[in-house]
């Protein structure tokens, strides 16, 4: 089965063509490409791919076609930033459908950072750092959102300690700035892809 992994970052969108065989194993290596919108982002906390939204479809469609040529993907796997609203998730899904996706499967990236049942996820977007306690056996997820201009090491660690006062859970991070490089273990996009594939 063939898929396209799509991971919106601050102003760019990272994609990778994914071929999956039996037992959810990925065939070959994962190669990531980055779509950069041509328009400069005039609004500081709004991602560039949401600005001049109607004009993004053509360039993004061409980019996806160029980097997935001949793949004919079954699904587009959309790894949402953890502070995404329902409106943003819908807009991203509609954007991908307008670019040729038949179906978009979505998951918040906090749940894709590890295959462990319990951990703390620290993830970033253009407007916030999200600290999430991932407990796969619980119905309710606890999250703390820290505005990006307040998301320094101490503030993030305070949020981690609030969610895990005994410091028993491992911490994984993805998509955060350099000032948080010492928070937990960094996760590469390839790990997110592999964990996503296990969920479908």
C-alpha positions as CSV (number, residue, x, y, z in Angstrom):
1,X,0.0,0.0,0.0
2,X,1.3,3.5,-0.8
3,X,0.8,6.6,1.2
4,X,2.1,10.2,1.4
5,X,3.2,11.4,4.8
6,X,2.4,15.2,5.4
7,X,3.8,17.1,8.4
8,X,3.1,20.9,8.5
9,X,5.8,22.7,10.3
10,X,6.0,26.5,11.2
11,X,5.8,27.8,7.6
12,X,6.6,24.8,5.6
13,X,5.2,21.4,4.9
14,X,7.4,18.3,5.0
15,X,6.3,15.3,2.9
16,X,7.5,11.8,2.2
17,X,6.3,9.0,-0.1
18,X,5.8,5.8,1.9
19,X,5.4,2.3,0.6
20,X,4.1,-0.2,3.1
21,X,4.2,-4.0,2.8
22,X,2.9,-6.7,5.1
23,X,3.0,-6.3,8.9
24,X,3.2,-2.5,8.4
25,X,6.8,-2.6,7.3
26,X,8.0,0.3,5.2
27,X,9.8,-0.6,2.0
28,X,13.0,1.2,1.3
29,X,14.2,4.4,2.9
30,X,12.2,7.5,3.7
31,X,13.1,10.6,1.8
32,X,11.7,13.9,3.0
33,X,11.1,16.9,0.9
34,X,10.0,20.4,2.1
35,X,7.3,22.6,0.5
36,X,8.0,26.3,1.0
37,X,5.2,28.7,0.1
38,X,6.3,31.5,-2.1
39,X,4.4,34.2,-0.2
40,X,6.2,35.8,2.7
41,X,4.2,35.4,5.9
42,X,3.0,38.9,7.0
43,X,1.1,37.5,10.1
44,X,3.5,36.4,12.8
45,X,1.5,33.5,14.3
46,X,-0.2,32.2,11.2
47,X,1.6,29.6,9.1
48,X,2.5,30.7,5.6
49,X,0.5,27.8,4.0
50,X,-2.6,29.2,5.6
51,X,-2.0,32.7,4.2
52,X,-3.4,33.4,0.7
53,X,-4.9,30.0,1.2
54,X,-6.6,29.8,-2.3
55,X,-3.2,30.4,-4.0
56,X,-1.5,27.6,-2.2
57,X,-3.3,24.8,-4.0
58,X,-1.6,25.2,-7.4
59,X,2.0,25.3,-6.1
60,X,1.4,22.6,-3.5
61,X,-0.3,20.3,-6.0
62,X,2.7,20.7,-8.4
63,X,5.1,20.0,-5.5
64,X,3.2,16.9,-4.5
65,X,3.0,15.6,-8.0
66,X,6.7,16.1,-8.6
67,X,7.8,14.4,-5.4
68,X,5.3,11.5,-5.5
69,X,5.4,10.9,-9.3
70,X,4.0,7.4,-10.1
71,X,3.2,6.6,-6.5
72,X,-0.7,6.8,-6.8
73,X,-1.1,7.0,-3.0
74,X,-3.9,5.3,-1.1
75,X,-4.0,7.7,1.8
76,X,-2.4,11.0,2.9
77,X,-1.2,10.7,6.4
78,X,-1.4,14.1,8.1
79,X,0.6,14.6,11.3
80,X,-1.2,17.6,12.9
81,X,0.6,20.1,15.2
82,X,-0.8,19.6,18.7
83,X,-2.4,23.0,19.0
84,X,-4.3,22.7,15.7
85,X,-7.9,23.6,15.9
86,X,-10.7,21.6,14.3
87,X,-10.9,24.4,11.7
88,X,-7.2,24.2,10.9
89,X,-7.3,20.4,10.7
90,X,-10.3,20.6,8.3
91,X,-8.5,23.3,6.2
92,X,-5.3,21.2,5.9
93,X,-7.4,18.1,4.9
94,X,-9.3,20.1,2.3
95,X,-6.1,21.6,1.0
96,X,-4.7,18.1,0.5
97,X,-7.9,16.8,-1.1
98,X,-7.8,19.8,-3.5
99,X,-4.2,18.7,-4.3
100,X,-5.3,15.1,-5.2
101,X,-5.6,13.2,-1.9
102,X,-8.5,10.7,-2.0
103,X,-8.5,10.3,1.8
104,X,-6.7,12.1,4.6
105,X,-6.0,10.3,7.8
106,X,-5.1,12.7,10.7
107,X,-3.3,12.2,14.0
108,X,-1.9,14.7,16.5
109,X,1.9,14.3,16.4
110,X,2.2,13.9,20.2
111,X,0.8,10.4,19.8
112,X,3.3,9.6,17.1
113,X,6.6,10.4,18.9
114,X,7.0,6.9,20.5
115,X,5.5,3.4,20.5
116,X,5.5,3.4,24.3
117,X,2.2,3.4,26.1
118,X,3.1,6.3,28.4
119,X,5.4,9.3,27.9
120,X,5.5,13.1,27.8
121,X,5.5,14.8,24.3
122,X,6.9,18.3,23.8
123,X,6.0,19.6,20.4
124,X,6.1,23.0,18.7
125,X,4.2,25.1,16.2
126,X,4.4,28.6,15.1
127,X,2.3,29.9,18.0
128,X,2.9,27.5,20.9
129,X,4.8,24.7,22.5
130,X,2.5,21.9,23.6
131,X,3.3,19.6,26.5
132,X,1.2,16.4,26.4
133,X,0.9,13.5,28.7
134,X,0.4,10.5,26.4
135,X,-1.4,7.7,28.2
136,X,-2.7,5.3,25.6
137,X,-5.0,3.5,28.2
138,X,-6.8,6.8,29.1
139,X,-9.7,8.4,27.4
140,X,-8.7,12.0,28.3
141,X,-5.4,13.6,27.3
142,X,-3.8,16.2,29.5
143,X,-2.1,19.1,27.6
144,X,-0.5,22.3,28.5
145,X,-0.1,25.0,25.8
146,X,2.7,27.6,26.2
147,X,2.6,30.6,24.0
148,X,5.7,30.5,21.7
149,X,7.1,33.8,23.1
150,X,7.0,32.3,26.6
151,X,8.2,28.8,25.7
152,X,11.6,28.9,27.4
153,X,13.3,25.9,29.0
154,X,12.0,26.7,32.6
155,X,8.4,27.2,31.5
156,X,8.4,23.9,29.5
157,X,10.0,22.0,32.4
158,X,7.4,23.5,34.8
159,X,4.7,22.1,32.5
160,X,6.4,18.7,32.3
161,X,6.6,18.6,36.1
162,X,3.0,19.6,36.5
163,X,1.9,16.6,34.3
164,X,4.4,14.2,35.7
165,X,5.4,15.3,39.3
166,X,7.3,12.2,40.0
167,X,9.4,12.4,36.8
168,X,8.7,8.8,35.9
169,X,7.8,9.2,32.2
170,X,10.3,9.5,29.4
171,X,10.2,12.8,27.4
172,X,10.2,13.1,23.6
173,X,10.4,16.3,21.6
174,X,9.7,17.3,18.0
175,X,9.6,20.6,16.2
176,X,10.8,22.9,19.0
177,X,13.4,25.6,18.9
178,X,17.1,25.4,19.9
179,X,16.5,26.7,23.4
180,X,14.7,23.4,24.2
181,X,17.4,21.1,22.7
182,X,18.1,19.6,26.1
183,X,14.4,18.7,26.9
184,X,14.0,14.9,26.5
185,X,14.9,13.0,23.4
186,X,14.7,14.4,20.0
187,X,12.5,12.4,17.5
188,X,13.1,12.3,13.8
189,X,10.3,12.5,11.3
190,X,11.0,9.0,10.1
191,X,10.0,7.7,13.6
192,X,6.7,9.6,13.3
193,X,6.1,8.0,10.0
194,X,6.7,4.5,11.3
195,X,4.5,5.1,14.3
196,X,1.8,6.5,12.1
197,X,1.9,3.4,9.8
198,X,1.3,1.2,12.9
199,X,-2.0,3.0,13.6
200,X,-3.6,2.4,10.3
